[in-house]
Amino acid sequence: MNKELFVKNIKNICLAKGIKPTVACRESGAGTNLINQLENRGSIPSVEKVQFLAQYLGVTTSELLGEEGPHEEGPAQPYLVMRYNSLSPASQDKLMTFLEYLVAEESKKNMSDSDT
C-alpha cells in the first residue's frame, strides 16, 4: 500500500466534495486520527477502515487506494448540490437563469446540427 498516495487521495476527494478529511474519517467510522496515524506513525489501516471511508466518500476502495482512476466525468452530483445549497437565494436564482440559458443554447445547437 502506498500510504502517501492514499492520504493524498483522501485529501483530494474530500476537497472536491467540500468535506474536511478529519470529518470524513470520523463520520465514516475510520477514526479521527487515521490520517495522522498514516503520516506520522507509519500505520497501515485495516481493510474495514478503508472500506468505511470509501463508502462515505462515494468512491471505490481501489480509487481511494490509487489503484484505479475515478470513474466520474466531471464533478459528482452531490458536490454540485452542496455547492448550490451554499449559495444565497439570489445567487441560486442567477445560477438557474444561467443554466436555463445554457440548456436552451445546447438545444438550439443540437437542432441546427440535426438539420444538416
C-alpha atoms as an extended CHARMM CRD file, in Angstrom:
* protein
*
       116  EXT
         1         1  MET       CA              0.0000000000        0.0000000000        0.0000000000  PROA      1               0.0000000000
         2         2  ASN       CA              1.2720000000        3.4520000000       -0.9650000000  PROA      2               0.0000000000
         3         3  LYS       CA              0.3080000000        5.3980000000        2.1660000000  PROA      3               0.0000000000
         4         4  GLU       CA              1.3220000000        8.7730000000        0.7080000000  PROA      4               0.0000000000
         5         5  LEU       CA             -0.9400000000        8.2460000000       -2.2990000000  PROA      5               0.0000000000
         6         6  PHE       CA             -3.7510000000        7.0240000000       -0.0510000000  PROA      6               0.0000000000
         7         7  VAL       CA             -3.5530000000       10.1560000000        2.1320000000  PROA      7               0.0000000000
         8         8  LYS       CA             -3.2970000000       12.3780000000       -0.9580000000  PROA      8               0.0000000000
         9         9  ASN       CA             -6.3910000000       10.7260000000       -2.4510000000  PROA      9               0.0000000000
        10        10  ILE       CA             -8.3350000000       11.1540000000        0.7960000000  PROA      10              0.0000000000
        11        11  LYS       CA             -7.4600000000       14.8510000000        0.8950000000  PROA      11              0.0000000000
        12        12  ASN       CA             -8.2040000000       15.4320000000       -2.8130000000  PROA      12              0.0000000000
        13        13  ILE       CA            -11.5500000000       13.6290000000       -2.7420000000  PROA      13              0.0000000000
        14        14  CYS       CA            -12.5560000000       15.4630000000        0.4200000000  PROA      14              0.0000000000
        15        15  LEU       CA            -11.5540000000       18.7910000000       -1.1320000000  PROA      15              0.0000000000
        16        16  ALA       CA            -13.6270000000       18.0520000000       -4.2390000000  PROA      16              0.0000000000
        17        17  LYS       CA            -16.6270000000       17.1770000000       -2.0760000000  PROA      17              0.0000000000
        18        18  GLY       CA            -16.2190000000       20.0740000000        0.3250000000  PROA      18              0.0000000000
        19        19  ILE       CA            -15.5730000000       17.8380000000        3.3270000000  PROA      19              0.0000000000
        20        20  LYS       CA            -12.7390000000       18.1420000000        5.8230000000  PROA      20              0.0000000000
        21        21  PRO       CA            -10.6390000000       14.9450000000        5.8420000000  PROA      21              0.0000000000
        22        22  THR       CA            -10.8300000000       14.6280000000        9.6220000000  PROA      22              0.0000000000
        23        23  VAL       CA            -14.6220000000       14.9200000000        9.4720000000  PROA      23              0.0000000000
        24        24  ALA       CA            -14.7990000000       12.2700000000        6.7270000000  PROA      24              0.0000000000
        25        25  CYS       CA            -12.5840000000        9.9300000000        8.7390000000  PROA      25              0.0000000000
        26        26  ARG       CA            -14.5830000000       10.4520000000       11.9170000000  PROA      26              0.0000000000
        27        27  GLU       CA            -18.0560000000       10.2480000000       10.3590000000  PROA      27              0.0000000000
        28        28  SER       CA            -17.1750000000        7.2180000000        8.2330000000  PROA      28              0.0000000000
        29        29  GLY       CA            -16.0210000000        5.2670000000       11.2630000000  PROA      29              0.0000000000
        30        30  ALA       CA            -12.4180000000        5.0550000000       10.0400000000  PROA      30              0.0000000000
        31        31  GLY       CA            -11.2190000000        7.0770000000       13.0230000000  PROA      31              0.0000000000
        32        32  THR       CA            -10.4950000000       10.7670000000       13.5230000000  PROA      32              0.0000000000
        33        33  ASN       CA             -6.7440000000       10.1640000000       13.7720000000  PROA      33              0.0000000000
        34        34  LEU       CA             -6.4520000000        7.9730000000       10.6610000000  PROA      34              0.0000000000
        35        35  ILE       CA             -4.5300000000       10.4880000000        8.5450000000  PROA      35              0.0000000000
        36        36  ASN       CA             -2.2450000000       11.4220000000       11.4270000000  PROA      36              0.0000000000
        37        37  GLN       CA             -1.5050000000        7.7510000000       12.0600000000  PROA      37              0.0000000000
        38        38  LEU       CA             -0.6760000000        7.1980000000        8.3940000000  PROA      38              0.0000000000
        39        39  GLU       CA              1.5200000000       10.2740000000        8.0550000000  PROA      39              0.0000000000
        40        40  ASN       CA              3.3440000000       10.2480000000       11.3720000000  PROA      40              0.0000000000
        41        41  ARG       CA              3.2980000000        6.7160000000       12.6980000000  PROA      41              0.0000000000
        42        42  GLY       CA              3.5030000000        4.7260000000        9.5150000000  PROA      42              0.0000000000
        43        43  SER       CA              0.4200000000        2.7160000000       10.4260000000  PROA      43              0.0000000000
        44        44  ILE       CA             -1.4220000000        0.6990000000        7.8100000000  PROA      44              0.0000000000
        45        45  PRO       CA             -5.2200000000        0.9780000000        8.0290000000  PROA      45              0.0000000000
        46        46  SER       CA             -7.3930000000       -2.0820000000        8.2230000000  PROA      46              0.0000000000
        47        47  VAL       CA             -9.3720000000       -3.1380000000        5.1720000000  PROA      47              0.0000000000
        48        48  GLU       CA            -12.5150000000       -2.2890000000        7.1120000000  PROA      48              0.0000000000
        49        49  LYS       CA            -11.4070000000        1.3320000000        7.7010000000  PROA      49              0.0000000000
        50        50  VAL       CA            -10.5530000000        1.7890000000        4.0180000000  PROA      50              0.0000000000
        51        51  GLN       CA            -13.9790000000        0.3910000000        3.0780000000  PROA      51              0.0000000000
        52        52  PHE       CA            -15.7930000000        2.6570000000        5.5500000000  PROA      52              0.0000000000
        53        53  LEU       CA            -14.0150000000        5.7260000000        4.2090000000  PROA      53              0.0000000000
        54        54  ALA       CA            -14.5080000000        4.7940000000        0.5580000000  PROA      54              0.0000000000
        55        55  GLN       CA            -18.2150000000        4.1980000000        1.1190000000  PROA      55              0.0000000000
        56        56  TYR       CA            -18.5930000000        7.5010000000        2.9620000000  PROA      56              0.0000000000
        57        57  LEU       CA            -16.8100000000        9.3860000000        0.1600000000  PROA      57              0.0000000000
        58        58  GLY       CA            -18.7380000000        7.6000000000       -2.5840000000  PROA      58              0.0000000000
        59        59  VAL       CA            -15.7230000000        6.0350000000       -4.2840000000  PROA      59              0.0000000000
        60        60  THR       CA            -14.3770000000        2.5180000000       -4.6180000000  PROA      60              0.0000000000
        61        61  THR       CA            -11.6090000000        1.2780000000       -2.3530000000  PROA      61              0.0000000000
        62        62  SER       CA             -9.4470000000        0.9120000000       -5.4780000000  PROA      62              0.0000000000
        63        63  GLU       CA             -9.9590000000        4.5880000000       -6.3180000000  PROA      63              0.0000000000
        64        64  LEU       CA             -9.1700000000        5.6160000000       -2.7580000000  PROA      64              0.0000000000
        65        65  LEU       CA             -6.0220000000        3.4980000000       -2.7040000000  PROA      65              0.0000000000
        66        66  GLY       CA             -4.9460000000        4.8550000000       -6.0980000000  PROA      66              0.0000000000
        67        67  GLU       CA             -5.2000000000        1.5050000000       -7.8470000000  PROA      67              0.0000000000
        68        68  GLU       CA             -7.5550000000        2.9500000000      -10.4650000000  PROA      68              0.0000000000
        69        69  GLY       CA             -8.6960000000        6.3860000000      -11.5380000000  PROA      69              0.0000000000
        70        70  PRO       CA            -12.0600000000        7.8810000000      -10.7180000000  PROA      70              0.0000000000
        71        71  HSD       CA            -14.9820000000        6.7550000000      -12.8830000000  PROA      71              0.0000000000
        72        72  GLU       CA            -16.8180000000       10.0210000000      -12.9090000000  PROA      72              0.0000000000
        73        73  GLU       CA            -16.5470000000       12.5820000000      -15.6650000000  PROA      73              0.0000000000
        74        74  GLY       CA            -16.7760000000       15.9630000000      -14.0010000000  PROA      74              0.0000000000
        75        75  PRO       CA            -17.8910000000       16.8300000000      -10.5020000000  PROA      75              0.0000000000
        76        76  ALA       CA            -20.1250000000       14.4410000000       -8.6250000000  PROA      76              0.0000000000
        77        77  GLN       CA            -23.7780000000       15.4240000000       -8.3580000000  PROA      77              0.0000000000
        78        78  PRO       CA            -23.7540000000       15.5610000000       -4.5420000000  PROA      78              0.0000000000
        79        79  TYR       CA            -20.8970000000       18.0680000000       -4.7530000000  PROA      79              0.0000000000
        80        80  LEU       CA            -22.8480000000       20.2550000000       -7.1860000000  PROA      80              0.0000000000
        81        81  VAL       CA            -25.9280000000       20.1340000000       -4.9720000000  PROA      81              0.0000000000
        82        82  MET       CA            -23.8590000000       21.0010000000       -1.9050000000  PROA      82              0.0000000000
        83        83  ARG       CA            -22.3010000000       23.9760000000       -3.7130000000  PROA      83              0.0000000000
        84        84  TYR       CA            -25.7080000000       25.1300000000       -4.9730000000  PROA      84              0.0000000000
        85        85  ASN       CA            -27.1700000000       24.9020000000       -1.4690000000  PROA      85              0.0000000000
        86        86  SER       CA            -24.3390000000       27.0290000000       -0.0970000000  PROA      86              0.0000000000
        87        87  LEU       CA            -25.3720000000       29.9470000000       -2.3240000000  PROA      87              0.0000000000
        88        88  SER       CA            -27.7160000000       32.7340000000       -1.2940000000  PROA      88              0.0000000000
        89        89  PRO       CA            -31.2380000000       32.5800000000       -2.7490000000  PROA      89              0.0000000000
        90        90  ALA       CA            -30.3790000000       35.4470000000       -5.1090000000  PROA      90              0.0000000000
        91        91  SER       CA            -27.2910000000       33.6220000000       -6.3770000000  PROA      91              0.0000000000
        92        92  GLN       CA            -29.2940000000       30.4100000000       -6.7550000000  PROA      92              0.0000000000
        93        93  ASP       CA            -31.7670000000       32.3210000000       -8.9660000000  PROA      93              0.0000000000
        94        94  LYS       CA            -28.9090000000       33.6960000000      -11.0880000000  PROA      94              0.0000000000
        95        95  LEU       CA            -27.4230000000       30.2340000000      -11.4530000000  PROA      95              0.0000000000
        96        96  MET       CA            -30.7540000000       28.7460000000      -12.5140000000  PROA      96              0.0000000000
        97        97  THR       CA            -31.2380000000       31.5220000000      -15.0910000000  PROA      97              0.0000000000
        98        98  PHE       CA            -27.7760000000       30.8590000000      -16.4980000000  PROA      98              0.0000000000
        99        99  LEU       CA            -28.3840000000       27.1050000000      -16.5040000000  PROA      99              0.0000000000
       100       100  GLU       CA            -31.6360000000       27.5420000000      -18.4440000000  PROA      100             0.0000000000
       101       101  TYR       CA            -29.7660000000       29.7550000000      -20.9220000000  PROA      101             0.0000000000
       102       102  LEU       CA            -27.1040000000       27.0590000000      -21.4350000000  PROA      102             0.0000000000
       103       103  VAL       CA            -29.7310000000       24.3590000000      -21.9080000000  PROA      103             0.0000000000
       104       104  ALA       CA            -31.5460000000       26.4990000000      -24.5000000000  PROA      104             0.0000000000
       105       105  GLU       CA            -28.2800000000       27.1670000000      -26.3600000000  PROA      105             0.0000000000
       106       106  GLU       CA            -27.4150000000       23.4510000000      -26.3940000000  PROA      106             0.0000000000
       107       107  SER       CA            -30.8980000000       22.6550000000      -27.6680000000  PROA      107             0.0000000000
       108       108  LYS       CA            -30.5600000000       25.2040000000      -30.4970000000  PROA      108             0.0000000000
       109       109  LYS       CA            -27.1520000000       23.8030000000      -31.3980000000  PROA      109             0.0000000000
       110       110  ASN       CA            -28.4420000000       20.2230000000      -31.4520000000  PROA      110             0.0000000000
       111       111  MET       CA            -31.4040000000       21.2170000000      -33.6170000000  PROA      111             0.0000000000
       112       112  SER       CA            -29.1910000000       23.0080000000      -36.1530000000  PROA      112             0.0000000000
       113       113  ASP       CA            -26.7670000000       20.0510000000      -36.2200000000  PROA      113             0.0000000000
       114       114  SER       CA            -29.6050000000       17.6780000000      -36.9900000000  PROA      114             0.0000000000
       115       115  ASP       CA            -30.8150000000       19.8730000000      -39.8870000000  PROA      115             0.0000000000
       116       116  THR       CA            -27.5400000000       19.4290000000      -41.7770000000  PROA      116             0.0000000000
